[in-house]
Amino acid sequence: MTTEAVASEAAQTAINAVEAHAAHNYRPLPVVLARGEGAWVWDADGRKYLDMLAGYSALNFGHRHPRLVAAAEAQLGRLTLTSRAFHNDLLGVFATELAALCGMDAILPMNTGAEAVETALKMARKWGYQRKGIPAGLAEIIVMGGNFHGRTTTIVGFSDDEGSRDGFGPFTPGFVRVEYGDAAALAVAITKNTAAVLLEPIQGEGGVIIPPEGYLRAVRDLCTRNNILMLADEIQSGLGRTGRTFACDHEDVVPDAYILGKALGGGILPVSAVAARRDVMDVFRPGDHGSTFGGNPLACAVGIEVVRMLATDEYQERARVLGAVLEDCLAALPASRVSAFRIRGLWAGIDVIGRSGRSVCEGLMRRGVLAKDTHGSTIRLAPPLVIERAELAWAVDQLAAELEA
């Protein structure tokens, strides 16, 4: 399908401008979005689409949620940025309430998810040297096969996705990769120089890969017994997406640090954070780490409202209830077109047969549903948590029709 087949002249002009003057590091679907509300978006020509991606979980609360917009608008009229050279009147409130939501002592605010991952890696290494006594320069961090934690040079260096790595070396040493979901392999990989284990409780970019029952508990036990930090990347899986505040909650596991992002900014601006115990966080000293925009008042105003919305459990409950509806709908998809699906809350990965995921998503777009493929033949569904039951069923009906087309 060509972009000309779906775009008006004005929309095509917008697409052409991106192609001409922006880096070609994305291949978006040929739709130009201009407005959003709740679970719906409208393109530049006024056509309406149901958003079943939610900005990779950045839009857990939907587009332009009134509470979040109001918080942002109120703060825009007061103060937007000070840098951390000075205190502002909201950072302490944000830190206190986010730490409480996480059951942790302290947070370190950043902007993007990748920045938060890099922050956690620095924290873990310094903790390994200062608290565990690992010899200088020898700290190791164990990561998982199939991982996706961002696209900085350090992070792609320990990925096993050659498309992410090719052409960007040499890479940062000190990372050991093991098979995801295999606690025995993790146990073998641990050495006296292991400082931390970094993992996604559910691998999102991998296709919503859910580890075996008990795996997270086994990781927690291995980390505790070997004096190793467990770092949980909950950037996509956290903040209500899976029906609990954190995906780790499904196994009653508390890591040593949560890595957060995406939904923490309410779909309005980038906000991320690492939340950890005080004895872990306090390896940082002034000058060790920072960000000009991290913890800015505007980000804090939105982040505070996000935390307060999650504290009610309303959105986690919606993900639990509607996740069951979504699972029933997916189970009815034709077996001749779907080889498997995985679901936790309002987050699903669907493996299609005989077609590329891209072609299915293009067909869904023509039917008024926006979704995204990954790993060739997998479709990811992650609708805003404000979606209604009937809307969810309609979206899967469109998927069924497209698969049978």
Rosetta blueprint (number, residue, H / E / L):
1 M L
2 T L
3 T H
4 E H
5 A H
6 V L
7 A L
8 S L
9 E H
10 A H
11 A H
12 Q H
13 T H
14 A H
15 I H
16 N H
17 A H
18 V H
19 E H
20 A H
21 H H
22 A L
23 A L
24 H L
25 N L
26 Y L
27 R L
28 P L
29 L L
30 P L
31 V L
32 V L
33 L E
34 A E
35 R E
36 G E
37 E E
38 G E
39 A L
40 W E
41 V E
42 W E
43 D E
44 A L
45 D L
46 G L
47 R L
48 K E
49 Y E
50 L E
51 D E
52 M L
53 L L
54 A H
55 G H
56 Y H
57 S H
58 A L
59 L L
60 N L
61 F L
62 G L
63 H E
64 R L
65 H L
66 P H
67 R H
68 L H
69 V H
70 A H
71 A H
72 A H
73 E H
74 A H
75 Q H
76 L H
77 G L
78 R L
79 L L
80 T L
81 L L
82 T L
83 S L
84 R L
85 A L
86 F L
87 H L
88 N L
89 D L
90 L L
91 L H
92 G H
93 V H
94 F H
95 A H
96 T H
97 E H
98 L H
99 A H
100 A H
101 L H
102 C H
103 G L
104 M L
105 D L
106 A E
107 I E
108 L E
109 P E
110 M E
111 N L
112 T L
113 G H
114 A H
115 E H
116 A H
117 V H
118 E H
119 T H
120 A H
121 L H
122 K H
123 M H
124 A H
125 R H
126 K H
127 W H
128 G H
129 Y H
130 Q H
131 R H
132 K H
133 G L
134 I L
135 P L
136 A L
137 G L
138 L L
139 A L
140 E E
141 I E
142 I E
143 V E
144 M E
145 G L
146 G L
147 N L
148 F L
149 H L
150 G L
151 R L
152 T L
153 T H
154 T H
155 I H
156 V H
157 G H
158 F L
159 S L
160 D L
161 D L
162 E H
163 G H
164 S H
165 R H
166 D L
167 G L
168 F L
169 G L
170 P L
171 F L
172 T L
173 P L
174 G L
175 F E
176 V E
177 R E
178 V E
179 E L
180 Y L
181 G L
182 D L
183 A H
184 A H
185 A H
186 L H
187 A H
188 V H
189 A H
190 I L
191 T L
192 K L
193 N L
194 T E
195 A E
196 A E
197 V E
198 L E
199 L E
200 E L
201 P L
202 I L
203 Q E
204 G L
205 E L
206 G L
207 G L
208 V L
209 I E
210 I L
211 P L
212 P L
213 E L
214 G L
215 Y H
216 L H
217 R H
218 A H
219 V H
220 R H
221 D H
222 L H
223 C H
224 T H
225 R H
226 N L
227 N L
228 I L
229 L E
230 M E
231 L E
232 A E
233 D E
234 E L
235 I L
236 Q L
237 S L
238 G L
239 L L
240 G L
241 R L
242 T L
243 G L
244 R L
245 T L
246 F L
247 A H
248 C H
249 D H
250 H H
251 E H
252 D L
253 V L
254 V L
255 P L
256 D L
257 A E
258 Y E
259 I E
260 L E
261 G L
262 K H
263 A H
264 L H
265 G H
266 G L
267 G L
268 I L
269 L L
270 P L
271 V L
272 S E
273 A E
274 V E
275 A E
276 A E
277 R L
278 R H
279 D H
280 V H
281 M H
282 D L
283 V L
284 F L
285 R L
286 P L
287 G L
288 D L
289 H L
290 G L
291 S L
292 T L
293 F L
294 G L
295 G L
296 N L
297 P H
298 L H
299 A H
300 C H
301 A H
302 V H
303 G H
304 I H
305 E H
306 V H
307 V H
308 R H
309 M H
310 L H
311 A L
312 T L
313 D L
314 E H
315 Y H
316 Q H
317 E H
318 R H
319 A H
320 R H
321 V H
322 L H
323 G H
324 A H
325 V H
326 L H
327 E H
328 D H
329 C H
330 L H
331 A H
332 A L
333 L L
334 P L
335 A L
336 S L
337 R L
338 V E
339 S E
340 A E
341 F E
342 R E
343 I E
344 R L
345 G L
346 L L
347 W L
348 A E
349 G E
350 I E
351 D E
352 V E
353 I L
354 G L
355 R L
356 S L
357 G H
358 R H
359 S H
360 V H
361 C H
362 E H
363 G H
364 L H
365 M H
366 R H
367 R L
368 G L
369 V E
370 L E
371 A L
372 K E
373 D E
374 T E
375 H L
376 G L
377 S L
378 T E
379 I E
380 R E
381 L E
382 A L
383 P L
384 P L
385 L L
386 V L
387 I L
388 E L
389 R H
390 A H
391 E H
392 L H
393 A H
394 W H
395 A H
396 V H
397 D H
398 Q H
399 L H
400 A H
401 A H
402 E H
403 L H
404 E H
405 A L
